[in-house]
Amino acid sequence: MSPLFDTLASMGGVIPADYTWIIQVFVIIFLALLLNYAARRFFVKLEGRFALTRNPWDALLLEAIQKPAGIFIWAQGLFLALDVMRINADVELLVVVDPLRRLTVILLITWFVVRFIGGMESLLVKPGEHRKAMDRTTAQAVSKLLRAAAIITAGLVVLQTLGFSVSGVLAFGGIGGIAIGFAARDLLANFFGAMMLYLDRPFAVGDWVRSPDREIEGTVEEIGWRLTRIRTFDQRPLYVPNSVFSNIAVENPSRMFNRRIFETIGLRYQDADKMESIIQQVGDYLRAHPALETQTRTLIVNFNTYGPSSLDFFIYVFTKTTNWVEFHEIKQEVLLAVFDIIKNAGADIAFPTRTLHLADQLGAEPEPLNPSQA
């Protein structure tokens, strides 16, 4: 026992000997309270110091360790008080104090590691102004693997602490894993499907994806170990098993370089003599448009075909933006400008028409009706 406890024990003349250990318990709890307060003040000062530095990792480490450290101080005070009670009180349940102390330390260390890994994920995704951010999907994959490794390691250490043979547990896990593999084939298929998504990265969180094979279209919100959550455009959550992506084609419009304007416009047949001039003016307008990519992408404005009621030419051009809303604004501007060019040329856009030619019946005699048609 410490000198403080010896001093308290020597106070037998003032405090009955049967109650001395109770005073010791209260003193231990009080000291734990003071130590916890001092630790919090220390962390506050460190936080102020770390806020002046450009290194984000020290602040991350401090944030991860604060709560586990506070609980560690309280836990150690509690276990020390239980040690005093075990020495002076005949309670059989107090024999579990030592295993609980070791388990608490293991769990607190694991908690600290998991908190640090979670903060590391956020830091890698948003590192700051002077560093390049890691892809969110990759950061989540690394974070999940590290957390799983920390938890599994902690579980094995806990089993070893409780007296179980780790080698026996691993051997049993290998045999049991075969049985579990047959019973949970879909679960394993989804797990390995998630691994392929993390390795191949056909899409990432925030991408707009769609599948021509299935009715899947929306924005990726989360890629889990079993399911991928996609938010459809009508704001419904769509949960897709990861194994599905290994059997379907997936389009990722978010990674396109440009968007395409491909429209067919028909002129009236009486405006055939103005077709060449209109095509030339439309081409010049598109080449001069600042929002269209005409240097590295294909630009076509050509007379295409003789339609049933129109002379058709088509526009084939790409926008610089891939944003869906901006694309439609540019497309609207282009189509209205083409309409103005046609109007200014004295022509007009054709609409479906049909000409009915009637025979001149002034000198013609009416044909007799067939009795069957009368």
GUPA-881693 format. One line per field, with one value per residue (C-alpha): residue number from 1; x, y, z. Coordinates in nm, 4 decimals. Layout:
nr <- c(NUM|...)
east <- c(X|...)
north <- c(Y|...)
up <- c(Z|...)
REM end
This chain:
nr <- c(1|2|3|4|5|6|7|8|9|10|11|12|13|14|15|16|17|18|19|20|21|22|23|24|25|26|27|28|29|30|31|32|33|34|35|36|37|38|39|40|41|42|43|44|45|46|47|48|49|50|51|52|53|54|55|56|57|58|59|60|61|62|63|64|65|66|67|68|69|70|71|72|73|74|75|76|77|78|79|80|81|82|83|84|85|86|87|88|89|90|91|92|93|94|95|96|97|98|99|100|101|102|103|104|105|106|107|108|109|110|111|112|113|114|115|116|117|118|119|120|121|122|123|124|125|126|127|128|129|130|131|132|133|134|135|136|137|138|139|140|141|142|143|144|145|146|147|148|149|150|151|152|153|154|155|156|157|158|159|160|161|162|163|164|165|166|167|168|169|170|171|172|173|174|175|176|177|178|179|180|181|182|183|184|185|186|187|188|189|190|191|192|193|194|195|196|197|198|199|200|201|202|203|204|205|206|207|208|209|210|211|212|213|214|215|216|217|218|219|220|221|222|223|224|225|226|227|228|229|230|231|232|233|234|235|236|237|238|239|240|241|242|243|244|245|246|247|248|249|250|251|252|253|254|255|256|257|258|259|260|261|262|263|264|265|266|267|268|269|270|271|272|273|274|275|276|277|278|279|280|281|282|283|284|285|286|287|288|289|290|291|292|293|294|295|296|297|298|299|300|301|302|303|304|305|306|307|308|309|310|311|312|313|314|315|316|317|318|319|320|321|322|323|324|325|326|327|328|329|330|331|332|333|334|335|336|337|338|339|340|341|342|343|344|345|346|347|348|349|350|351|352|353|354|355|356|357|358|359|360|361|362|363|364|365|366|367|368|369|370|371|372|373|374)
east <- c(0.0000|0.1096|0.2263|-0.1067|-0.2927|-0.0526|-0.1241|-0.4946|-0.4609|-0.2704|-0.5690|-0.7251|-0.7469|-0.9802|-1.1568|-1.2616|-1.0434|-1.3431|-1.4195|-1.0677|-1.0815|-1.4026|-1.2136|-0.9423|-1.2003|-1.3362|-0.9816|-0.9052|-1.2236|-1.1411|-0.7877|-0.9276|-1.1585|-0.8660|-0.6500|-0.9306|-0.9745|-0.5999|-0.5950|-0.8777|-0.6974|-0.3827|-0.5688|-0.7230|-0.3765|-0.2459|-0.5421|-0.4532|-0.0913|-0.1814|-0.4224|-0.1207|0.0556|-0.0087|0.0199|-0.3347|-0.2187|-0.1356|-0.4858|-0.6286|-0.4257|-0.5395|-0.9038|-0.8826|-0.7174|-0.9170|-1.2243|-1.0390|-0.7859|-1.0603|-1.2345|-0.8970|-0.8369|-1.1798|-1.1473|-0.8089|-0.9450|-1.2430|-1.0285|-0.7903|-1.0881|-1.2096|-0.8625|-0.8997|-1.2441|-1.1122|-0.8468|-1.0876|-1.4193|-1.4937|-1.6709|-1.6010|-1.7069|-1.4103|-1.1706|-1.2614|-1.1085|-0.7741|-0.9258|-1.1631|-0.8729|-0.6874|-1.0005|-1.0728|-0.7233|-0.7549|-1.0969|-0.9852|-0.6798|-0.9008|-1.1442|-0.8597|-0.7318|-1.0794|-1.1349|-0.7976|-0.8733|-1.2107|-1.0451|-0.7755|-1.0439|-1.1960|-0.8509|-0.7548|-1.0775|-1.0447|-0.6722|-0.6697|-0.5702|-0.2136|-0.2640|-0.4434|-0.7532|-0.7757|-1.0664|-1.3539|-1.4151|-1.0488|-1.0368|-1.3460|-1.2062|-0.8740|-1.0547|-1.2875|-1.0015|-0.7956|-1.0927|-1.1711|-0.8066|-0.8015|-1.1244|-1.0206|-0.6816|-0.8489|-1.0855|-0.7961|-0.6111|-0.9264|-0.9625|-0.5976|-0.6495|-0.9489|-0.7418|-0.8556|-0.5989|-0.5704|-0.4256|-0.7237|-0.9640|-0.7934|-0.8043|-1.1725|-1.2295|-1.0669|-1.2927|-1.5977|-1.5159|-1.5696|-1.9154|-1.9996|-1.8793|-2.1313|-2.4095|-2.3367|-2.2413|-2.4414|-2.2828|-1.9336|-2.0217|-2.1290|-1.8136|-1.5847|-1.8022|-1.7268|-1.3557|-1.3723|-1.5525|-1.2801|-1.0015|-1.1469|-1.3295|-1.5844|-1.7606|-1.7122|-1.9321|-2.1063|-2.0977|-2.4066|-2.4363|-2.6878|-2.7137|-2.8653|-2.9164|-3.1144|-3.3357|-3.0526|-2.9867|-2.8975|-2.6213|-2.3958|-2.4230|-2.2360|-2.0404|-2.0690|-1.9312|-2.2632|-2.4774|-2.4279|-2.6798|-2.7869|-3.0174|-3.2476|-3.3490|-3.6905|-3.4993|-3.5695|-3.2857|-3.1952|-2.9960|-2.8043|-2.6093|-2.2454|-2.2403|-2.4857|-2.2210|-2.0048|-2.2821|-2.4130|-2.2801|-2.2585|-2.2380|-2.0771|-2.1941|-2.0128|-1.6815|-1.7740|-1.5529|-1.8298|-2.2012|-2.3345|-2.5943|-2.7350|-3.0463|-3.2154|-3.3867|-3.6134|-3.6621|-3.9554|-3.9043|-3.9593|-3.6527|-3.4173|-3.2214|-3.1418|-3.0178|-2.6476|-2.6412|-2.8214|-2.5836|-2.2840|-2.4213|-2.5100|-2.1594|-1.9975|-2.2176|-2.1299|-1.7561|-1.7678|-1.9748|-1.7573|-1.9414|-1.8946|-1.5853|-1.5051|-1.1260|-1.0834|-1.4325|-1.6276|-1.8454|-2.0846|-2.3566|-2.4729|-2.7752|-2.8790|-3.1883|-3.5049|-3.7787|-4.1474|-4.2291|-3.8943|-3.5326|-3.3424|-3.0002|-2.8454|-2.6258|-2.3597|-2.1522|-2.0212|-2.0460|-1.7507|-1.9540|-2.0829|-2.3250|-2.6775|-2.8470|-2.5832|-2.5924|-2.9650|-2.9242|-2.6560|-2.8644|-3.1634|-2.9471|-2.8120|-3.1527|-3.3039|-3.0060|-3.0502|-3.4173|-3.3187|-3.0690|-3.3378|-3.5869|-3.3330|-3.2566|-3.6230|-3.6863|-3.8894|-3.8852|-4.1069|-4.3856|-4.5537|-4.7751|-4.9594|-5.0690|-5.3867|-5.4129|-5.7697|-5.8499|-6.0114|-6.3744|-6.5082|-6.5045|-6.5033|-6.8111|-6.8705|-6.7972|-7.0992|-7.1081|-7.0658|-7.3960|-7.2051|-7.0838|-7.4221)
north <- c(0.0000|0.3595|0.5917|0.7735|0.4535|0.3770|0.7204|0.6665|0.3247|0.4737|0.6938|0.4077|0.6138|0.8584|0.6437|0.2874|0.0307|-0.1301|0.1927|0.3044|0.1322|0.3216|0.6494|0.5138|0.4413|0.7966|0.9381|0.7312|0.8506|1.2105|1.1764|1.0290|1.3312|1.5717|1.3817|1.3803|1.7562|1.8124|1.5943|1.7945|2.1216|1.9731|1.8684|2.2158|2.3737|2.1213|2.1946|2.5649|2.4857|2.2477|2.5036|2.7250|2.4554|2.3551|1.9856|1.8402|1.5044|1.6300|1.7751|1.4462|1.2479|1.4763|1.4497|1.0694|1.0279|1.2715|1.0608|0.7269|0.8967|1.0433|0.7067|0.5387|0.7672|0.6970|0.3234|0.3020|0.4917|0.2578|-0.0552|0.0777|0.1377|-0.2167|-0.3466|-0.1787|-0.3304|-0.6742|-0.6578|-0.5464|-0.7031|-1.0692|-1.0523|-1.3288|-1.1220|-0.8905|-1.1577|-1.0487|-0.7035|-0.7915|-0.9420|-0.6478|-0.4066|-0.5716|-0.5907|-0.2228|-0.1233|-0.3329|-0.1886|0.1688|0.1250|-0.0241|0.2650|0.5127|0.3369|0.3254|0.6953|0.7813|0.5805|0.7554|1.0956|0.9883|0.9035|1.2516|1.4105|1.2187|1.3152|1.6844|1.7399|2.1162|2.3717|2.2589|1.8844|1.6697|1.4932|1.1160|0.9597|0.9152|0.5530|0.4605|0.6407|0.4561|0.1211|0.1768|0.3003|0.0006|-0.2459|-0.0825|-0.0715|-0.4370|-0.5311|-0.3358|-0.4927|-0.8471|-0.8006|-0.6665|-0.9629|-1.2098|-1.0288|-1.0341|-1.4091|-1.4600|-1.2475|-1.4548|-1.7716|-1.9052|-2.0479|-1.8197|-2.0985|-2.3171|-2.0353|-1.9763|-2.3473|-2.3629|-2.0483|-2.2132|-2.5170|-2.3106|-2.0699|-2.3468|-2.4222|-2.0541|-2.0038|-2.2557|-2.1112|-1.7490|-1.7612|-1.4501|-1.2596|-1.3553|-1.2747|-0.9266|-0.8860|-0.9744|-0.7614|-0.4691|-0.5497|-0.5384|-0.2039|-0.0659|-0.2016|-0.1315|0.1872|0.2002|0.4667|0.6571|0.8171|1.1152|0.9799|0.9564|0.5976|0.4015|0.0543|-0.0265|-0.3844|-0.2989|-0.0142|0.1398|0.5121|0.7736|0.9170|0.6863|0.7702|0.4836|0.1733|-0.0746|-0.4237|-0.5819|-0.3114|0.0023|0.2767|0.4821|0.7826|0.7874|1.1147|1.1019|1.0889|0.7232|0.5168|0.2158|-0.0617|-0.2771|-0.5902|-0.5500|-0.8860|-0.7443|-0.5081|-0.7989|-0.9176|-0.5944|-0.3071|0.0221|0.3657|0.6516|0.9795|1.1726|1.0901|1.2026|1.4734|1.6533|1.6364|1.6032|1.8082|1.5983|1.7461|1.7166|2.0276|2.0305|2.3154|2.3550|2.2241|2.5753|2.6879|2.4456|2.7292|2.8706|2.5435|2.5936|2.9473|2.8419|2.5496|2.7817|3.0379|2.7723|2.6231|2.9642|3.0334|2.7026|2.7477|3.0897|2.9810|2.9938|2.7119|2.4582|2.2387|2.2661|2.2390|1.8835|1.7397|1.6702|1.9473|1.8573|2.0689|1.8993|1.8449|1.4913|1.3648|1.4401|1.3882|1.3228|1.6906|1.8599|1.8953|1.7752|1.8885|1.7906|1.9524|1.7432|1.9313|1.8924|2.1270|2.1991|2.1449|1.8111|1.9632|1.8516|2.1845|2.3946|2.1590|2.2142|2.5894|2.5857|2.3533|2.5860|2.8826|2.6993|2.5849|2.9330|3.0841|2.8328|2.9280|3.2971|3.2145|3.0305|3.3152|3.5834|3.3859|3.4132|3.0426|2.8532|2.5271|2.2651|2.0819|1.7608|1.8394|1.6411|1.7685|1.6265|1.6506|1.6416|1.5559|1.8263|1.7074|1.9897|1.7812|1.4399|1.2281|1.0668|0.6978|0.4740|0.3282|-0.0402|-0.1867|-0.3461|0.0010|0.1753)
up <- c(0.0000|-0.0555|0.2281|0.2008|0.2770|0.5666|0.7117|0.6835|0.8397|1.1349|1.2146|1.4022|1.7163|1.5467|1.2842|1.3649|1.1907|1.0244|0.8377|0.7399|0.4009|0.3194|0.3661|0.1386|-0.1333|-0.1152|-0.1314|-0.4427|-0.6131|-0.5216|-0.6595|-0.9810|-1.0069|-0.9644|-1.2120|-1.4703|-1.4273|-1.4669|-1.7776|-1.9355|-1.8651|-2.0155|-2.3305|-2.3648|-2.3566|-2.6084|-2.8353|-2.8299|-2.9135|-3.1953|-3.3454|-3.4209|-3.6243|-3.9862|-3.9147|-3.8912|-3.7564|-3.4070|-3.3674|-3.4980|-3.2440|-2.9623|-3.0668|-3.0786|-2.7388|-2.5239|-2.4427|-2.4037|-2.1738|-1.9537|-1.9218|-1.8549|-1.5544|-1.4110|-1.4770|-1.3063|-1.0042|-0.9898|-1.0141|-0.7483|-0.5190|-0.5921|-0.4963|-0.1570|-0.1193|-0.2181|0.0543|0.3254|0.2219|0.1752|-0.1616|-0.4123|-0.7146|-0.6618|-0.7916|-1.1458|-1.0939|-1.2562|-1.5762|-1.6015|-1.5668|-1.8540|-2.0703|-2.0084|-2.1184|-2.4360|-2.5219|-2.4593|-2.6798|-2.9526|-2.9170|-2.9524|-3.2668|-3.4245|-3.3494|-3.4993|-3.8140|-3.8529|-3.8210|-4.0645|-4.3230|-4.2943|-4.3129|-4.6269|-4.8019|-4.7021|-4.6345|-4.6760|-4.9339|-4.9963|-5.0291|-5.2792|-5.1497|-5.1709|-5.3538|-5.1066|-5.2077|-5.1564|-4.8226|-4.7031|-4.8160|-4.6362|-4.3252|-4.3124|-4.3579|-4.0824|-3.8437|-3.9141|-3.8510|-3.5226|-3.3975|-3.4941|-3.3278|-3.0137|-3.0112|-3.0285|-2.7495|-2.5352|-2.5892|-2.4968|-2.1846|-2.0810|-2.1057|-2.4416|-2.6822|-2.9831|-3.1992|-3.1139|-3.1931|-3.5294|-3.6102|-3.5207|-3.7275|-4.0297|-4.0056|-3.9231|-4.2054|-4.4600|-4.3227|-4.2994|-4.6561|-4.7883|-4.5740|-4.6629|-5.0291|-5.1127|-4.8262|-4.9421|-5.3035|-5.1962|-4.9870|-5.2763|-5.5024|-5.2718|-5.2912|-5.6704|-5.6555|-5.4290|-5.6518|-5.9985|-5.8942|-6.1779|-5.9728|-5.6487|-5.3876|-5.5448|-5.9022|-6.1191|-6.2460|-6.4494|-6.5936|-6.9338|-6.8111|-6.4986|-6.3843|-6.1852|-6.2103|-5.9527|-5.7377|-5.5342|-5.1637|-4.9982|-5.0973|-4.8122|-4.7687|-4.8705|-5.0327|-5.2374|-5.1668|-5.4690|-5.4435|-5.7468|-5.9100|-5.7433|-5.4093|-5.3300|-5.1777|-5.3924|-5.2226|-5.4709|-5.3624|-5.4612|-5.6401|-5.8973|-6.0362|-6.1496|-6.3838|-6.5370|-6.7445|-6.5589|-6.7175|-6.5287|-6.6854|-6.4112|-6.5783|-6.9281|-7.0813|-7.2727|-7.3441|-7.6971|-7.8822|-8.1668|-8.3255|-8.6663|-8.8089|-9.1146|-9.3646|-9.6014|-9.9555|-10.0940|-9.8952|-10.0703|-10.2303|-9.8830|-9.7334|-9.8129|-9.6708|-9.3527|-9.2942|-9.3382|-9.0907|-8.8321|-8.8567|-8.8114|-8.5093|-8.3431|-8.4008|-8.2354|-7.9357|-7.6184|-7.4406|-7.7222|-7.7640|-8.1346|-8.1238|-7.9966|-8.0599|-8.3774|-8.5202|-8.8020|-8.9660|-9.2860|-9.5057|-9.4250|-9.6064|-9.8006|-9.5480|-9.6204|-9.5666|-9.4998|-9.6032|-9.2969|-9.1766|-8.8482|-8.5801|-8.4079|-8.1481|-7.7911|-7.4932|-7.2673|-6.9538|-6.8313|-6.5824|-6.6686|-6.5987|-6.7741|-7.0729|-7.1263|-7.0938|-7.3660|-7.5833|-7.5538|-7.6512|-7.9562|-8.0799|-8.0441|-8.2291|-8.5135|-8.5360|-8.5649|-8.8420|-9.0377|-8.9950|-9.0936|-9.4105|-9.5155|-9.4545|-9.1986|-9.0105|-9.1706|-8.9978|-9.1132|-9.4174|-9.6836|-10.0272|-10.1776|-10.5586|-10.6952|-11.0609|-11.2802|-11.3077|-11.5279|-11.8450|-11.6845|-11.6479|-11.3155|-11.3086|-11.2430|-10.8979|-10.8548|-10.7270|-10.4484|-10.3389|-10.3681)
REM end
